[in-house]
Amino acid sequence: MAIASAEIRQRALAARRAGEHPKTIAKVLGVGERSVRRWIFLSKSGQTAPKPRGHRPLALSEEEMARLDELVKQRPDMTLEELKAALFRDVHISTVHRALRRLGYRCKKTLRADEQDRADIKFARRIWRIMQRGIDPHRFVFLDESGAATNMTRLRGRAKGGRRCHDRAPGGHWNTTTMISSIRLDGTTECMAIKGSTSGVVFREYVREVLTKALRPGDIVVADNLSAHRDAQARELVRQAGARYWPLPPYSPDLNPIEQMWSKVKAVLRGLKARTQEALNEALAQALNSITPEDALGWFRACGYWPTQ
């Protein structure tokens, strides 16, 4: 509950001295009548201002706080128990948690490939960043594959305290589907679902029957270095459509906005819990239709592709 300011209390007491009823004072000042009566009672003993509120003292010294900060910088994924042990202090892990909050730390983690530290990969990524700055993001068409199955369900749920949360999903037999799709800055997608994995032949069929029908002259088709994406005939089909094909630098999924698109698609699929192949196909269409231009814009920006307008 918020504490009324000293000014509000003084106004209430002044109104009471002027003969106003506590109920009227409370209504005018927008506070509770019981609060007004309590202030009047306390004022008789000379207390007219709220008591200062106490603050929990720091259980860790400044040196220990600095040590904690350094530990997290060195190993961001240390658990509270590990941090507590490294401090050599017999404190509760909640103390460590509060100290981290005061230092500004929050739980988050994004994995990246160790290979990005190689000199050749660093160079390729730097060249890519330079090239992309001179390209209108509306021209980019990003490609990738992902999987879906008829045993998908949400990973978390709610239950009463002390009880487990249970759900049901097929445990022995289910159907799987590979999704191949593209995404543009405006949120437009061109998807094909197949049984089995992606091969050069499958990718070529997707490019011929789905992708090229939506390509415009000047488009730049971007995909990772999956072996199927290196199919020469598929690349030739892209060129015949008036577009270009650019492979992403190796180990660089963070440069492909479609990775985040798949995260949303799978979240929708888990919620729909399709249990047959037909239902899964319908759920996939619903998930793709849920993608908005605002979604795509956010994903492109997160990967460094900023439109000028």
C-alpha positions as CSV (number, residue, x, y, z in Angstrom):
1,M,0.0,0.0,0.0
2,A,1.3,3.4,-0.9
3,I,2.1,5.8,2.0
4,A,0.4,9.2,1.8
5,S,2.8,12.1,1.5
6,A,3.4,14.5,4.4
7,E,1.6,17.2,2.4
8,I,-1.6,15.1,2.2
9,R,-1.4,14.5,5.9
10,Q,-0.9,18.2,6.7
11,R,-3.9,19.2,4.5
12,A,-6.0,16.6,6.3
13,L,-5.0,17.9,9.7
14,A,-5.6,21.5,8.7
15,A,-9.0,20.6,7.4
16,R,-9.8,18.9,10.7
17,R,-8.7,21.9,12.7
18,A,-11.0,24.0,10.5
19,G,-13.9,21.8,11.7
20,E,-14.3,19.4,8.7
21,H,-15.5,15.9,9.3
22,P,-13.0,13.1,8.7
23,K,-15.4,11.5,6.2
24,T,-15.5,14.7,4.2
25,I,-11.8,15.2,4.4
26,A,-11.2,11.6,3.1
27,K,-13.5,12.1,0.1
28,V,-11.9,15.4,-0.9
29,L,-8.3,14.2,-0.6
30,G,-9.0,10.7,-2.1
31,V,-7.8,8.7,0.9
32,G,-9.5,6.3,3.3
33,E,-11.5,7.7,6.2
34,R,-9.7,5.3,8.6
35,S,-6.4,6.8,7.5
36,V,-7.6,10.3,8.2
37,R,-8.8,9.3,11.7
38,R,-5.4,7.6,12.4
39,W,-3.5,10.8,11.4
40,I,-5.7,12.8,13.7
41,F,-5.1,10.4,16.5
42,L,-1.3,10.4,15.9
43,S,-1.2,14.2,15.7
44,K,-2.3,14.4,19.3
45,S,1.1,12.9,20.3
46,G,3.0,15.2,17.9
47,Q,3.4,12.8,15.0
48,T,2.3,14.6,11.8
49,A,4.6,13.0,9.2
50,P,5.0,9.3,8.1
51,K,7.7,7.4,9.7
52,P,10.8,6.7,7.5
53,R,10.6,3.3,5.9
54,G,13.5,0.9,6.6
55,H,15.6,-0.8,4.0
56,R,17.1,-4.2,4.2
57,P,20.8,-3.8,4.8
58,L,23.2,-5.3,2.4
59,A,24.3,-8.8,3.6
60,L,27.3,-8.6,1.3
61,S,30.2,-6.1,1.7
62,E,31.2,-3.8,-1.1
63,E,34.2,-6.1,-1.8
64,E,31.9,-9.2,-2.0
65,M,29.5,-7.3,-4.3
66,A,32.5,-6.5,-6.6
67,R,33.6,-10.1,-6.4
68,L,30.1,-11.3,-7.4
69,D,30.0,-8.8,-10.3
70,E,33.4,-10.2,-11.6
71,L,32.3,-13.8,-11.2
72,V,29.2,-13.2,-13.4
73,K,31.2,-11.4,-16.0
74,Q,33.6,-14.3,-16.2
75,R,30.9,-17.0,-16.3
76,P,27.4,-15.7,-16.9
77,D,25.8,-19.1,-16.5
78,M,26.9,-19.8,-12.9
79,T,24.0,-20.9,-10.7
80,L,23.1,-19.2,-7.4
81,E,24.6,-22.1,-5.5
82,E,27.9,-21.9,-7.5
83,L,28.1,-18.1,-6.9
84,K,27.4,-18.6,-3.2
85,A,30.2,-21.2,-3.0
86,A,32.6,-18.9,-4.8
87,L,32.0,-16.1,-2.3
88,F,33.0,-18.4,0.6
89,R,30.1,-16.9,2.7
90,D,27.4,-18.8,4.6
91,V,24.5,-16.8,3.2
92,H,21.2,-17.9,1.7
93,I,20.9,-18.1,-2.0
94,S,18.1,-15.5,-1.9
95,T,20.8,-13.1,-0.6
96,V,22.9,-13.8,-3.7
97,H,19.8,-13.4,-5.9
98,R,19.0,-10.0,-4.4
99,A,22.6,-8.9,-4.7
100,L,22.5,-9.8,-8.4
101,R,19.3,-7.8,-8.9
102,R,21.0,-4.8,-7.2
103,L,23.9,-5.2,-9.6
104,G,21.4,-5.1,-12.5
105,Y,21.6,-8.7,-13.6
106,R,18.6,-10.6,-15.0
107,C,18.4,-14.2,-16.1
108,K,18.9,-14.5,-19.9
109,K,21.1,-16.4,-22.3
110,T,21.7,-16.6,-26.0
111,L,23.9,-19.3,-27.4
112,R,26.3,-18.7,-30.2
113,A,28.6,-21.0,-32.0
114,D,32.2,-21.2,-30.8
115,E,33.3,-21.2,-34.4
116,Q,32.3,-17.5,-34.7
117,D,35.6,-16.8,-32.9
118,R,37.6,-18.2,-35.8
119,A,39.4,-15.7,-37.9
120,D,37.9,-16.8,-41.2
121,I,34.3,-16.8,-39.7
122,K,34.9,-13.4,-38.2
123,F,36.0,-12.0,-41.5
124,A,33.1,-13.5,-43.4
125,R,30.6,-12.1,-40.9
126,R,32.2,-8.7,-41.1
127,I,32.0,-8.7,-44.9
128,W,28.4,-9.7,-44.6
129,R,27.6,-6.8,-42.3
130,I,29.3,-4.4,-44.7
131,M,27.3,-5.8,-47.7
132,Q,23.9,-5.8,-46.0
133,R,24.2,-2.1,-45.1
134,G,24.0,-1.2,-48.7
135,I,20.9,-3.3,-49.5
136,D,17.3,-2.3,-49.0
137,P,16.0,-5.0,-46.5
138,H,12.8,-5.2,-48.6
139,R,14.9,-7.1,-51.2
140,F,15.9,-9.9,-48.9
141,V,14.1,-13.2,-48.9
142,F,15.4,-15.5,-46.1
143,L,15.0,-19.3,-46.3
144,D,15.2,-22.1,-43.8
145,E,13.7,-25.4,-42.7
146,S,12.2,-26.6,-39.5
147,G,10.4,-29.6,-38.2
148,A,6.9,-30.2,-36.7
149,A,5.2,-33.3,-35.3
150,T,1.9,-34.5,-34.0
151,N,3.2,-34.9,-30.5
152,M,3.9,-31.2,-29.9
153,T,2.5,-29.6,-26.7
154,R,3.4,-26.6,-24.6
155,L,6.4,-27.2,-22.4
156,R,5.0,-25.5,-19.2
157,G,1.7,-25.2,-17.5
158,R,0.2,-24.3,-14.1
159,A,-0.7,-26.4,-11.1
160,K,-1.5,-25.8,-7.4
161,G,1.5,-25.4,-5.1
162,G,3.0,-28.8,-4.2
163,R,1.4,-30.6,-7.2
164,R,2.8,-31.6,-10.6
165,C,1.4,-30.2,-13.9
166,H,0.5,-33.0,-16.3
167,D,-0.5,-33.0,-20.0
168,R,-0.9,-35.7,-22.6
169,A,1.0,-36.3,-25.9
170,P,1.7,-39.4,-28.0
171,G,4.6,-41.2,-26.5
172,G,5.2,-43.9,-29.1
173,H,3.9,-43.1,-32.6
174,W,3.6,-39.7,-34.2
175,N,3.9,-38.1,-37.6
176,T,6.7,-35.6,-38.5
177,T,6.8,-32.9,-41.1
178,T,9.6,-30.8,-42.5
179,M,8.6,-27.2,-43.2
180,I,10.5,-25.2,-45.8
181,S,9.7,-21.5,-45.9
182,S,10.8,-18.0,-46.8
183,I,10.1,-14.7,-45.1
184,R,10.2,-11.1,-46.3
185,L,10.3,-7.9,-44.3
186,D,6.5,-7.4,-44.8
187,G,5.9,-10.8,-43.2
188,T,5.0,-12.6,-46.4
189,T,5.9,-16.3,-46.3
190,E,6.1,-19.1,-49.0
191,C,6.0,-22.5,-47.3
192,M,6.0,-26.1,-48.4
193,A,5.5,-29.1,-46.0
194,I,6.9,-32.5,-46.8
195,K,7.4,-35.9,-45.2
196,G,11.1,-36.7,-44.5
197,S,14.2,-34.5,-44.5
198,T,15.3,-31.9,-47.0
199,S,17.6,-33.0,-49.9
200,G,18.9,-31.2,-52.9
201,V,16.0,-32.6,-55.0
202,V,13.4,-31.5,-52.4
203,F,14.9,-28.0,-52.1
204,R,15.0,-27.7,-55.9
205,E,11.3,-28.6,-56.1
206,Y,10.5,-26.0,-53.4
207,V,12.3,-23.3,-55.4
208,R,10.7,-24.3,-58.7
209,E,7.1,-24.8,-57.5
210,V,6.8,-22.3,-54.6
211,L,9.6,-19.8,-54.2
212,T,10.2,-18.6,-57.8
213,K,6.5,-17.8,-58.3
214,A,6.8,-15.2,-55.6
215,L,10.3,-13.8,-56.5
216,R,10.7,-10.3,-58.0
217,P,13.6,-9.0,-60.1
218,G,16.2,-7.7,-57.8
219,D,15.4,-9.9,-54.8
220,I,18.2,-11.5,-52.9
221,V,17.5,-15.0,-51.6
222,V,19.5,-15.9,-48.5
223,A,20.0,-19.3,-46.9
224,D,22.5,-21.1,-44.7
225,N,25.1,-23.5,-45.9
226,L,23.0,-26.7,-45.6
227,S,24.1,-29.1,-48.4
228,A,20.7,-29.1,-49.9
229,H,20.9,-25.3,-50.3
230,R,24.0,-25.7,-52.5
231,D,22.0,-27.4,-55.3
232,A,23.2,-25.8,-58.5
233,Q,19.9,-26.2,-60.3
234,A,18.0,-24.5,-57.5
235,R,20.4,-21.6,-57.6
236,E,19.9,-21.4,-61.4
237,L,16.2,-21.2,-61.0
238,V,16.6,-18.3,-58.6
239,R,18.8,-16.5,-61.2
240,Q,16.3,-17.2,-63.9
241,A,13.6,-15.4,-61.8
242,G,15.7,-12.3,-61.8
243,A,17.0,-12.7,-58.3
244,R,20.3,-13.4,-56.7
245,Y,21.4,-16.1,-54.2
246,W,23.6,-15.2,-51.3
247,P,24.7,-17.9,-48.8
248,L,25.0,-16.8,-45.2
249,P,28.4,-16.9,-43.5
250,P,28.9,-20.2,-41.8
251,Y,27.7,-20.6,-38.2
252,S,25.6,-17.5,-38.4
253,P,21.9,-18.3,-37.6
254,D,21.8,-15.0,-35.8
255,L,21.9,-13.3,-39.2
256,N,18.7,-15.1,-40.4
257,P,15.4,-13.6,-39.2
258,I,13.5,-16.7,-40.1
259,E,15.0,-18.5,-37.1
260,Q,12.8,-16.2,-34.9
261,M,9.9,-16.8,-37.2
262,W,10.1,-20.6,-36.5
263,S,10.1,-19.9,-32.8
264,K,6.7,-18.2,-33.1
265,V,5.4,-20.9,-35.5
266,K,6.4,-23.7,-33.1
267,A,4.9,-21.9,-30.1
268,V,1.5,-21.7,-32.0
269,L,1.8,-25.4,-33.0
270,R,2.4,-26.4,-29.4
271,G,-0.7,-24.6,-28.4
272,L,-2.9,-26.1,-31.1
273,K,-1.7,-29.7,-30.2
274,A,-2.5,-31.2,-33.6
275,R,-2.6,-35.0,-33.3
276,T,-3.2,-36.0,-37.0
277,Q,-1.3,-35.1,-40.2
278,E,-4.3,-33.3,-41.5
279,A,-4.7,-31.3,-38.3
280,L,-1.0,-30.6,-38.3
281,N,-1.2,-29.1,-41.8
282,E,-4.1,-26.9,-40.8
283,A,-2.3,-25.8,-37.7
284,L,0.8,-24.9,-39.7
285,A,-1.3,-22.8,-42.0
286,Q,-2.8,-21.1,-39.0
287,A,0.6,-20.5,-37.5
288,L,2.0,-18.9,-40.6
289,N,-1.1,-16.7,-41.0
290,S,-0.5,-15.4,-37.4
291,I,2.8,-13.8,-38.6
292,T,2.3,-10.0,-38.9
293,P,4.4,-7.3,-40.6
294,E,5.2,-6.0,-37.1
295,D,6.6,-9.5,-36.2
296,A,8.8,-9.6,-39.3
297,L,10.0,-6.0,-38.8
298,G,11.1,-6.9,-35.3
299,W,12.9,-10.1,-36.4
300,F,14.7,-8.3,-39.2
301,R,15.8,-5.5,-36.9
302,A,17.0,-8.0,-34.3
303,C,19.3,-9.4,-37.0
304,G,20.6,-6.0,-38.0
305,Y,18.4,-5.3,-41.1
306,W,17.0,-1.9,-40.6
307,P,14.7,-0.5,-43.3
308,T,15.1,3.2,-44.2
309,Q,11.4,3.7,-44.3
